[in-house]
Amino acid sequence: MKSLFVIGLAVLILGLGSLFVPIPHRERHGLRIGDASLGITTQHDEKVPPVVSALMILAGGGMLIAGRPRKT
């Protein structure tokens, strides 16, 4: 059960982080002929959709509850 708690904590932290931190994405567009190449690299910062972040937070919270140590 302790491993479920740790995994839940990690998923919860990743879900909260995905709300605020954009993920960088680079694309290379160009033309290559033989040894010569001509191109441009573009960079976009994309955020994870809020629905996915919310699902990660809920799943992490559920795993935290399911994996918490029981007092007997």
N, C-alpha and C positions, 0 to 999 in steps of 0.2 A: 504494500500500500504506500510505502514511502516514495517509491519511484513514480507512482501516479501523481502524488502531491508535487514532486519536483517538476515533472513534465507539465502539469497544470500551471505551475508558477511560471515556467518558461513561456508557455503559450499565452498566458495573461500579459506578461511583460511585452512580448512581441506584438500582441493585439493593441496594447496601449501605445507602443512606439510607432506602429503603422499609421496611427491617426495623425501624427505630427511630422514624421520624417519621410521626405520624398525619396523614391528610388531612382537613381540616375540610370538613364538608358541612352546608349550611343548607337548611332547608325552610320554606316559608311556607304556613300553613294559615289559611284565613279565608273570610269571606263579604263580598261586595261588592255593594251595592245602590245604583245611581246614583253619587252623589259620596261616599257614606258607605262606609266599610269597617271591618270588625271582624276582627281576626286575631291570630295568634300566630306567632312565628318560633322554630323549634327548631334547635339546632345539635348535630351529632354528630361525633365524631372517629373516623374509621374507618381501620384499618390495612389495607394490602395483604396478601392471603393469603400465607403463607410460601412456598407452592409457586411463586407468581409471582415473588417476590423471588429464590428460588433459581434459577429459570430465567433471570432477568435477569443474575444473577451468573455463571452458567455460560456464557451467550451472550457476555457482555462479556469473560470470560476467553478464550473461544475466538477472538473477534475480535482480542484482544491478541496471542495466539499467531500467528494467521494474518497479521496485519498488521505484525509486528515487522520491523525492518530486518534484512536478511540480510547476513552477513559473507562476502564472497567473496574 
